[in-house]
Amino acid sequence: MKAIRYFVGILLFCGLGLGLEAEERPGKEKKEKKPVPEFPFKRFYVDAYAGYGWRLGAVKMNREPFGPEAYLDRTYSMTEGLRVGLDFGYNFNRYLGLEIGGGYMAYINTKSGGSFWNEEGRIDTLFEEDRYYPYYQGIYAYAEARTIDGKVGYGSVQLVVRPGFKRVDPYVKAGLGFVVGKLNFEQSIKVINKEHEEMNDYHSAHGLGAFHEYEEYYTGADKFFKLGFVGALGMDIHLSPLVSLTVEWQFSVYRMEEVSWGNLGLSRVTGKTEAPESSIRKFRYTGRDWIPFGSHGLNFGIKFKF
């Protein structure tokens, strides 16, 4: 269904440009309409733009198959958010050009994270009305969380093909791109030591005890460089011989980056040391996750021709 929607959008986009150009032909013009100016051909241009990108594919963080009792699923991508960029272009003629550009993710709004939750306990007995009831009493609760953030920039070299219309000129871009930057990883393990009173807090409102927390933090960083494919569908709206507005739908596809949580180093420890430091290790996830960089989004820009 997505492919059909994209295909219909492309047809509408091309039809809009062709329709506008058809209205500007001498045989189709109305008598009261002014002729469309013939702007002089310019070989060079600079296009400054801002836009918003959405993730093109997303990944959920992995978990141990039989470890945690509960898990918070969250998808994430490092190329979703606000972006700004600058393109430099050279037109061989009215129909074909070459463009070199780049940009920066000014705000990534998908700080990724995932968390586990598990408990350790024992089977105790509860005395109630001359009877003993077996019940499960949680002794320690474990919570594991992982987050990824960082800085991401991108660049591209693309061919630009256009029909050369006078006022609204649609175009198609395609070429090679890259993303580069630095990622920061943090993993935290929290232990809650549940101290109960004489009655279990599950069975009695008087059994809520004190909570002693203990946390370990693991951190790491990774620089990356990824090559991929980029493209765009857009249109130039000519305002004058030197200035035009641009609107384009951009997309990019890159290989994912792998992160191994077992390679992170212990950075700090907080809380009370009464928590079971030795058993906390088995609840730490030491497997791998994959970070996606593909995106698609809408850009608005202003182009200066010279």
N, C-alpha and C positions, 0 to 999 in steps of 0.2 A: 504494500500500500504506500509506503514511503516513496519508493521508486516511481510509482504512478503520479503521486503528488508533485514530485520534483519535475517529472517530464511535462506535466500540464503547466507547471509554473514557467518552464523554459519556453513552451509554445506561446503562452500569454505574453511573456516578456518580449520575445521576438516579434509577435504580432503587434504589440504596442509600438515598437520602433518603426516597423514597416508601415503601420497605419498613419503615424505622425508624418513620416516622410512622404507618403502618398498624398496627404492633404496639402503638402507644400509644393507639389509639382504644378507647373504652369497650367496644364489642362484641367486640374482639379480645383484651382483657386477660385474663390468667390471674388466678385468685383470689388467689394469693400475691404478685402484683406490686403495688408501690405505685403510686398514680396519679402521672402526670407533672405537676410543678408548672406552673402558669400564670404565667409571669413577666410583670410589668407592662411595658407598652409604653414604650420610651425613644426619644426623637427624635434625640438626639445621641450620637456615639461617636467614639473615637479608637482607631486600630488601629496598633500598633507591630509590625513584622515584620522577619524576616531570611530570606534564601533564596539560591538559586543559579540562575543563568541560563546557558542554552546558546545558542549562536549560531543564529539563524534565517536560514540562508543564509551562505555564506562566499565569499571571493574570493581567488584566487591572484594573486601579483604578476606583472606583465607583464615581458616581456623582448624584446630585439631579435630579429627573426625569423631573422637569419643571423649574429648576432654571436658569442655565446659557444659554446664547445664543450660545456659542461656547465652545468646549472642545478639548484639545489635548490628544488623546488616546496614552498611552505608556504601553507596557507590561514590566514586570520586574521579576527578580528572584535573590535570594541572594546566589546562588551556581554556577554562571556562571563566569568563569575566570581562571586564572592560579592557580595551587595548587601544593603543595609539601607534601611528606609524608614518613613514615617509617613503614615497616611491619616486625614483628618477627614471625617465623614459626617453627613448630615441625612436622617432618615427622614420622608417625607411621611405614610406609613402603614406597616402591617406588610409591605406587598408592594412598595413602590417607594421608592427613596432616591437621593440625589445625593452623590457622593464626590469630594473634592479631595485629592490626595496627591502625594508625591514621594519620591525616594530618591537614593542615591549608590552608585556601584560601588566598594565598599570594597577589592576586589582584582580586578584584571583579569589573568587568567591566560594570556592569549594575546598576549603581546608578539610582534608580527608581524615577520617577517624573510624576506628572500630573498637569494640570492647567485648571482653569475655566476662562471665560471672560464674563462679562455682563456690561450693561450700564443702568443708570437711566437718564431720561430727561423730557422734557415737549414739548408740542406743542405750537410753537410760530407762528407769522406771519411775512412775509418778504414783504416789499414794493418794488415793481419793476415796473417801467413804468406805474404808476398810477393804479397799481393793487396790491392786497394783496394775497400772497401765504401762505397757512399753511405749516409748515415744522416741522420736529422733530429736536430738538436741544439737543444733549447729554450734560448733566451737570456733571455727575460723571461716570467714568469708573472703574470697579472693576476687579481685577485679583487675583485669588486664586491659589496657587501652593503648592504641597506636595512632599517631598523627603524623601527617606529612605536609610540609609547606615549603616555599622556596621562591626563587625569582626565575622568570622565564623570558627569554627574548627569541626572536625569529627573523629569518630573512629568506629571500627568494630571488630567482632569475626566471622570468617568464616571457613567452611570446604573447603578443596582443594582436588579435585579429578583429577588424571592424569593417562594416560596409561603407563607411565614409559619408554618412548622412549629414545634413547641414545643421539642423537645430538639436535634435536628440539622436545621438549616435550610439547604438548598443555595441558591446564588445564582449569577447571571450578571451580569458587568460588561461594559460597552462604552462607548467614548468616544474623545476626542481626547487625544493625548499629545505630549510634546516631549522631546528630548535636547539637552543643552547642555554645553559643556566646552571643553577646550583639548587639542590634539594636538601632540606633539613628533616631529619627523622627523630622522633622521640617515642619511647615506649615506657609506660609506667605500670608498675605492679603494686597494688594496694592490698594490704591485709587488715582485716577487722577482727580483733580478738573479742569475742562475745562473752562477757562475764554475766552469768545468770544468778538470780537469787534462788531461794528454795523451790519456788514453783517455776515451771517453764513459761516463758513469755507468750508462747503460743496458746497456752491453756489458761493463763491468769494475767490480768492487767497489772498485777503487782510484781511480775517477774522481769520487768525491763531493766537490764543491768547497764553497766558502763561500757563504752566502746573505746578501745585503744587502737589507734591506727598506726600503721607502719608502711612506708612507701619506698620503692626503689625506682630510680629513673635511669634509663639507658638512652644515649644520644649518639648521633652520627650524621655525617654529611656526604654528599656525592655530587661531583660535577659531571655534566653529561653533554653530549653533542649527538644529534640524531638527524639523519638525512631522510627525506621523504618526497612526496608529490603534493603540489599545490595547484589551485585553479580558482577561477572566479567568473561570474556572469555579472555584467554591469552596464551602465550607460553614462555617457557624457551629456550634460545639459549645457550647451554653449550659451554664455551670457554676453561675451564680447570677444574680440580677436585674441585677447590675452588671458581670459578667465573663463572657467567652466566649473560646474558642480558635478560631482560624481556620486553615484549610488551603486554599490555592488554587493553581491552575495558571494562570500569567500568560503573555501573549504580546504582542508589539509589532512593528509594521512601520513603517520609516522609509526615506526616500530616502538613498542613499549620498553620502558626501562625497568630492570629487575632490581629489587632491593632484598637483601638477606638480613633479617632481623637478628640473627644469631651473631652477626659481625659488629653489632653496636656495643659500645663500651659503657660500663657503669659510671655514671657521672656524679650522682649524689644519693644520699639516703636521708630520709626524714622520719620523724615519729619516734615512738617508744620501741626499745629493743626487746620488749617482752614477746613480740610477735615471732612466729616460727621462721626465722631467717633461712634455715636449711630447706624447708619444704616449699618456700616461695618459688624456688627455681623451677620446679616441675610445672608451674602454671604459667611460666613465661613462654610465649610463642617464639620459636627460633627458626621458623620456616621462611618462605619467600612470598612476596607480593609483587605485582606488576603495575607500573604506573603508565597510564595512557596520555598521549599528547595530541591526538587528532581532534579537530574542531571544525565547526561551520558557523557562520555568522554574518551579520549585516554591518557594512561600513559606509560612512558618509564622509565626503572629502571635498576639498576645494583644489582645483588644478590651475597652476600658472604656466602658461605656454610662452616660449620665447625662441 
